[in-house]
Amino acid sequence: MKNIPRKEHPFPQFERKNWLNLNGIWQFEIDRGVSGLDRRLFESGSLSSEITVPFCPESDLSGIGDKDFMTCVWYKKSVTLPESFRGMRTVLHIGACDYLSTVWVNGKEVMTHRGGYISFSCDITDYLKEDANDITIRAFDDTRSGDQPAGKQCYAFHSQGCHYTRTTGIWQTVWLEAVPETYIKSAKYFTRIDGTVRIEAKTVNAFGKTLYAAASLGGKKVCGGKAKVTTETVEIVLKIDNPRLWFPGEPNLYDLTLKLSGDTVKSYFGIREVSYGNHRFYVNGRSVFGRFILDQGFYPDGIYTAPTDEALKHDIEMSMACGYNGARLHQKIFEPRFLYHADRLGYMVWGEHANWGLDISRVGAFKNFTSEWLEALERDFNHPSIIGWCPFNETQPNQDSELIRLIYNMTKALDSTRPVIDTSGWVHVAGVCDMYDCHDYEQNPEIFKARYDKLMAGKPAFDNTPLDLCFVSEFGGTWWSPGVNGGWGYGASPADMDEFLKRYEGLVSALLKNDMICAFCYTQLTDVEQEQNGLYTYDRRAKFPVERIFAITSAKSVVED
């Protein structure tokens, strides 16, 4: 794996030893006429060019760097399975491929998946040959249709406003995994701060077998359990004495080993509970002020894909260096490796979908949103760093409110352990929001403070906003790009560094000192292309004295225990 980009295991919370990373050079073809099916490219011996996976063709790291619209692209790779796969089932995993993906193996169609942000997989064993095998992937992606979630991908040729370079096709790791005939398909962990850990595992061909679970801390086993499999789903309840809890900045994590017949999975979990009530957000029963930053997950050379695993971790470290204890993962479902680092660093995050680009006034919009959102809830459920869900952001005034209500209710049904914001910022649906939030880019600290001081007097901050507003989930965004031509940010750019720091402190302290506010989210971590309001440049250089920013951001809030 020496020369393979992004060679680390892509799913560290559900890891087997026997796997093969398929990142690297693939054959590639842009199908601008969407004629590849008619030309039967899935049977073709070769495609017209090459690409470096997992980087999208718009990116420089892919070796393509084509920024034009690509409605359809094709990938092909010849793979010979290692000896360790012999006698096992072979599962193909695709971390993310935007948007409508079809997979062929040796010219035979295996599956189709809808959704550009979430992982999917298929058992390809019955399609394999003894020698080399051709894997072909087609991605259809029409960001201008209004029929698919596209996040901040630009609907115009040139990036503009808060829409940026598009991502087409594969943008996360592609890999093969060997599993026995009887294996663990997935597992969910429900934790309580009294040390109770309920494991709910789904199995394949396991009737009558026994599932074993063992938890350890610092290499020392703390408890174990077992259960006989009588249905597809089996449950084990562990009890840990004197549990070490996961908390922001205190990332205690337990290693977990699951065994079923000849299958062994390496995993981990954090013990913590989150809740909200009376304008307070609680982690493990302690009132915590959420100092979140807006993280859009864009990179100059990889677009949606971080160039290295270290770059993912570094973004979190940059945020924490500025005093933040978490982030809104904005208009993008982030990859599991990012969540892994958040778990390990004790960094809280809000999980969000990329609903921009989807016209949710259309009756059928739910078809292209719901399935992918449910897949995200399932895949990322176990991450202790995720402390809340927000499926939608800044939805349109003519939205289908019943869609918002449906997604909220489905989210709560699948995960009753976390608060849910129905749609961040603009048009909330009455009765379907656990924490009411707002977006406010007022740049004058005095006006900003007076607005939220109204809450402490029992008055709404804005007309038609609820009195239980508690989360200013976008603010700041101050434009700062001295010496750079073009670009934009919110408000007039400060005259100098001192003016910026004074404005930043005024806005931040107005919320930290407000007894009715329990969280904020500053826009944003880094500049992104023409949007130049980050605390860091797009290439991750600090724009301000980090120690000054840290002191302002980390000042004690009046609502913290």
N, C-alpha and C positions, 0 to 999 in steps of 0.2 A: 504493500500500500504506500510505498515511499513517495511516489509522484502523484498520488491521487488527491485532488482538492477536497476539502471538507471530509477527511478520512475518518473522523471520530464517529462512534456509534450514534446514529441519529435519534435514538429513543432510549435514553439512559434509565428511564423508569420502568422499562420492560425489556431487559437485555438478555439475549442468549449468546453463548460463545460461538456457535456455528453460524456465521453470517459472512456475506461477501458484498463489499462496497462496489457499486457499478459506476461511481462517478468517474469523470475523465472524458476522453475523446469518444464521441458518438458521431455516426453519420447524421446529417441534418439536411432538411430542405424546407424552404419557405414556399408554401402553397398558396400564392396570392389569388389564384383563380378558383381555389377550393375544388380542384379537379382531381386531387390525389386518389380519392376512392375510385373514380372512373378509370384512372390510370393504374389502379391496383398496386399502389406503392407498398402496401402491406406484404405483397409477394415479390417485390423488386429485390434484386441482389444488392443494390446500392442506391444511395441518395446523392444529391448533387454537391454537397459540401460537408464540412465538419463543424462541430461545436464542442465546447468544454462544459459538460454537465457537472454541477447543478446550476450553472449561471444562465439566466435568461438571455435570448439572442439580442435584446436591446443593450445589454451590458458589455463593457469593455472586457471583463474577465471571461466572457463566453468565447471571445475570439471573433465574434460577428459584429457587434456594435451597430446594428441597424435600428434606427429610432422610428422608422415609419410604421404604419399600421400593418400588422400581420394577422389576418383573420384565421389562418390555419398554418400549422407547422407540423413537420414529421421528424421523428427520431428513429434510429435503428442501431442496434449493437449486437454483435455476435459474441456469445458467452459460452464457455465450456465450464461445466460445474466441477468444483474440486472433489477430490476423492472422498472427503468427509461428508459430502451430500449423498453419497450412494446409499440406497435403501431407505432414504428419508423422504418426507414430503417437502416440496420446494415452494416457498411463498415469495412472490414478488411484492415489494413495498415501494410506493412512490410518495415521497414526503409531501409534495404539493406540485400540481400541474394546472396551469390556468388556460382554459376553463373546462370545456367538455372534452374529456379524455377517453380514448379507446385504445385498448391493448391487444396486440396480436402476438402469438408465439408460433414461430415456424409457419406463418401465413394463416393461422387459425385464430379467429376472434375469441378472446377470453372474457373481456368485460368492458363496460363503459361506466365512467364516473362523472358526475356533474358537480362542479365546485372547484374554484381555483385556489383555495386557501388551506384545505385540510388534507390530511394523509389518507391514503386508501391502499388496499392490498388485494391480492388474489392468489389462490392456489393454482400454480401452473404445471404441477407434476404430470398430469395426463396429456400435456401438449409437448413434453420434452422428448428429445432424441438422445442417443448414447453419446454422440459427438457434439460438435458446436451447434448452438441454438440461436436463432435470430429472434430478438425481442424488438418489436416495432410499436411505437407510441405516436398517436395522432392527437393534437390538441387544437380544438376549434375555440376561438376567443374573439368575441365581437363586443368590445367595451362601449360602443356607441349605440347599442341596441336598446338600452333601457331595461333589458330582460335579465341582467346578471349583476350580482354585487361586484364592484370593481374598485372600491375604496378610493384612494387618491390618484389612481391612474388617469392620465389626462384624456379627455374626450376629443381634444383638438390635436393637430399635428405637433405644434410646439407646446412645451410645458408652459402653464400660465396660472397666475393666482396661486391657489393652494392645491393645484393638480400638477402631478409630476410625471416623469418618464414612466411609460407603461412596462408591464411585465407579461410576456407571453410564454406559454408552455412551461416546461420543467424549471422549477426554481428552488427545489430542495432535493436532498439526497435520494437516489434510487439505489435499492439494495435487495439482495436475496437472502433468505433465511431458511435454514433446514430445521424441520420439526418432525418428531416421530408421528406415527399414526394416531396415538393418544397424546394430546397436548393441551396446554392452557391457552385459550384464545385471548382472554383479557381478564383484568381484575380491577375492582374498585375498593377503596379503603375509606371507611367511615370511622373517624376518630373522635374520642371524647377526652376532655382534659382530666378525667379521673383515671385515664390509662386504658380505657376500653378501645380496642381496635377491631372493627368488624370487617372481614375480608369477604367480598362477594366475587367469586371467580366464575367465568364461563369456560366450559371445557368442550373438547371434541373427542368423540369415540371413547368416552371415559366411564361408561356405566359400570358400577361395581368396583371401580378403582378407588384409591385413597389419595386425597390431596394433603400434602404436608406444608406447613408454614413455620418458619423460624425467624424471629426478629433479634437483631443484635445492635449494640451501641458501642462504638469505639473498638470493634472487633470482638466484643464479648457478648455471648448469647444471653438474652434477657428473658425470653419466653418462646414457647412454640405451641403448636396445635395441629390437629388433623381432623379430617371429615371424609366420610364415604360419599362417593358421587352416586346419586340416584336420579338426578335430572341433569339437564345441561348446565344449570347454575348450582354451585355448591357454596356453602358459607362456613367460615371458621371465625370464631371469636377469640381474640387474644386479650389477656389482662396483664398490663405492665405495672409493676409496683413502683411507686415514687417516680412517675414519668417525668422526663425532661421535655418541656414544651417548646414548640416552635413559636418564635416571637420576632417581630421586626428587629433586626440587628442581633438577634440571638437565635441563629438558625440550627437548632438541635434537630437532627435527622436520624432516624433508625434505618439500618439496612434490613432488607427483607429477602429471604430466599423461599421461593415456591417450588415444590417438586410434585410431579404427577407421573407415575410410571417412569418412563425414560426421559421425561422432559424436566429441565431445570431452568427457572427464570430468576434473574437477579433484579431486585427492585429496591425501593426505599419509600419511607413515608415520614411525614411530620405530624405531630400531635398538636392540634390547635382548634379553637372554636372562634367563630366571628359572629357578631350580631350588631344590631343597630336599634336605638331607642332614645327618645327625648333629646334629640340633637347631639347624640353621642355615638361614636363608633367604637366598638369594643373588640379587642383580641384577648381571648382567654379571661374575659371579665374585666380587663383593664381598659380604661378609656385611652384611646390612641388618636392623636391628630394625624390625619393622612396628608403628608407632604408629598403630593404626587407631581410628577412632571410629565408632559405630553411627549411620548416617544412614538415616532411614526415608522421607525424601522427601515429607513432608506440609507443606502450607501453609495458614494460616488462611482465606485467601480463595479459594484455588484447589484445595484438598484434594490430589489427586495431581498437579496441574499448577502449576508455578511461574508466578507472574503475569507475569514478564518473563524474558528470557534473562539479564539481569544478575543476577536473583535466584538462578539456578542457579549462576553463577560465584561469587556472594557467599557461598553456603553453603560452598564449598570454601575460600574465603579466610578465613572465620570459623574453620574447622577448623585451617587452617595457622597462624593467629594464636595458637592454643592449643597449638602444638607438634606437631600431628599431621601425619604424612606420607601418610595414606591413610584409607580408610573401608571398612567393610562396607556395601554397598548392600543394605539389609535388607528382605526380604520384598516386593520390588518389582523389576522389571526397569526400570532407569532409562532415560530417553530419550537418544538419541544426542548431543543438545546438551550434556547434563551430561558425558558421556564425552569430548566434544570439549574442554571446559574442563579436565577432569582431565588430558587429554593435554598441553594447552598450559601447564598450571601445574606439571607434574611430580608428580602426585598419584596414588598407587597405590590401586586399588580391587579388592575381591572382587565378582565377578558372582554374583548369587543369584536364584533364582526365588521366586515368592510361593506356596509350597506349602500354607500354612495355608488351611483351608477345604476341602481335598481329603482325603477319607478314604482313605489309602493302605493300608488293610487290605483294601480291595475289590479283587477280581481284575481288574476293568476300569479301575482308576484310571490305569494307564499311558496309556490312550487320550487322556485330557484333560490329561496332563502332557507326554508325550514330544514331540509335534509342536511345541509352543510352545517348549520348552527347546531343541530342535534349531534352531529358527528364530533363537533368541537367540544361540546359539553361532555361527551363520553370519553374522548381521548385525553382531555386535560383535567378531568375531575380530581385526580389524585394530587395535584400540585398544591402544597400548602401556601405557596406564594400568591396564588389566585384567591383574592379575598372578596371578589364580587364580579358579577356579570353585567354587561351592558350591550345588548344585541344591536341596538340602533344608535346612530348619532345624527343630530340636527336633521330630523325628518321634516319633510315638506308639509306645509299647512293643509294641503288636500290629501294627506295620507289616508290610507284605509285603516282607521283606528281599530277595527276588529282584528286586523293582522297584528298590530302592536299588542293587543290584549291576548291574542292566541299565543304569540311567542313568549310573552311574559308568563302566562299560565303554564305553558309547556316547560319553560326553564325552571320554574319553581317546582313542578311535578318531578322533574328529573334530578333536581338539586335543591333540596330544602335547607342546605347547610350554609348558604351564602346569600347576602342581599342582592337584589336585582334592580337596576335602573332600567325602566322600560325603553326610553329613548333620551339620550343625553342632550341637554341644552335648550331645546326649543319647545316642541309641541308634545307635552306629556299627556297621557291618557289617564283621566281621573280614576283613582282607585287601583292602579296597576303599577305602582312604583314604591319600592321600599325606602329609598332615599331620594328626595327631590333635589335636583341640581339645576344650575344655570350656567350660561356662558356670558362673560362680561369683559369687554376689552377697553373699558374706560381707562384712560391714561392719567387722569388727574387724581392723585391719591386722596385729596380732600373730598372730592365728589364721590369717589369710590367708597371711602369710609362712611360717609354720611348715608349712603344708600343702604349699607348692610347694618349700620347702627339702628335703622328702623326696626329690624327684626327684634332687637332687644327691648324695643318699646311696644312690641306687640302689633307692629304694622308690617305689611308686605314690603319687600325691597323694591319690587316692580309692580306695576298694575297687573292684576290677574295672575299673580304668582302666589303659591301657598305659603302660609305662615311657617310651615315646617320645612322650608328650604334650609338645607344644611351644608351643601357641597357646591362650591364655586368651581366647577369642573373644567373651565377654561378661563384664564385671565392672563394679563400681562401681554406677552407677544410683542414687546417693545422692539421697534426697528432699530438695529444697530449694525451698521456695516461701513464704517469709515473707510474711505478710499476705494470703495467698490461702486462701480457704475451700475445703475439699474437695480432691480430687485425691489422688495417691499417688506413692510412689517406693519404693525398696528400703531397708529398715531404718528405724530411728528417725531423724527429721530432726535434724541437728546443732543444738546450742543457739545457735550464732552462726557468723559467717563464719570466724573463726579455727579453730573446731573442724572445719568443713567442709574447709578447706585442709589441716589436719593429717591428716585421714582420707584425703583425696585423695592427698597425698604419700606416706603410708604404703602405700596399696594400689599405687600406680604404681611406687614405688621397689622394692617387694618383687619385682616382675617384671623391672624393668630390671637388678637386681643378681643375677638368677638365671641361672646358666650353662646351664640346660636349657630356657629359654624364649626364643623368637626373635620372638614377636609377641604383642600384646594388642589388645583392642578395648573401649574404654570406652563404656558406655551413659550418655548419648548426646549427640548434637550439640545438639538443641533439645528443649524440652518438646513433647509432642504431645497436645493437648487435655488430658484429665485426668491423663495420665502426666507428672509434673512433676519429672523428674530430668535435665534437659538442662543443658549448660553455658551455653546461651542460652535465653531465653524462646521461646514459640511464634512471636512476632512478631519474633524475631531481635535481641533486646537482650541484651547481656552480663550475666550474673548474678553474675560474679565478676571480680576484677581479672585481665584477660587476660594481663598480663605475668607475674603470679605463676603462673598455670596453665601458660603457655608454659615458664617456667623449670623447673617440675616435670616436665612431659611430655617435654621435649627433653633432659633430663639424659642423659649418655652411658650406653649399655648395655654390659654386660660382653661381649656377643657381637658388637658392631660392630667392623668393621675400622677 
